[in-house]
Amino acid sequence: QVRLVESGGGLVQPGGSLRLSCTASGIIFSNYVMGWYRQAPGKQRQMVASITTGSSTNYVDSVKGRFTISRDNAKNMVYLQMDSLNAEDTAVYYCNAFRYTYYPIRVDYWGQGTQVTVSS
């Protein structure tokens, strides 16, 4: 069975930092693109950051320069370092893994989410 388990969320003051972690099991981790998504109250789920099997990264404009995604294939883990947090970053953050079966068909797996709250 495939499992993605997030950790590291919590309450932080504006300007602060958090590091999210996601541990994957049940997949050949190195074959998957990994990503972080978030969903704030009343808003659509949004892709925040992704990292390919070749470690190329992509970020939504609003987090560029503040967030860093990385992966450790030896540990089956992906991370999201979040710096200079602001209230607009408040959301549930989800770990995602996907690969293509036959292009453009893809299979996606999701974690349960971890809450990030930025508030003073």
Secondary structure, DSSP 8 states (H G I E B T S, - for coil): --EEEEE--EEE-TT--EEEEEEEESS-GGGSEEEEEEE-TTS--EEEEEE-TT--EEE-GGGTTTEEEEEETTTTEEEEEE-S--GGG-EEEEEEEEEESSTT-EEEEE---EEEEE--
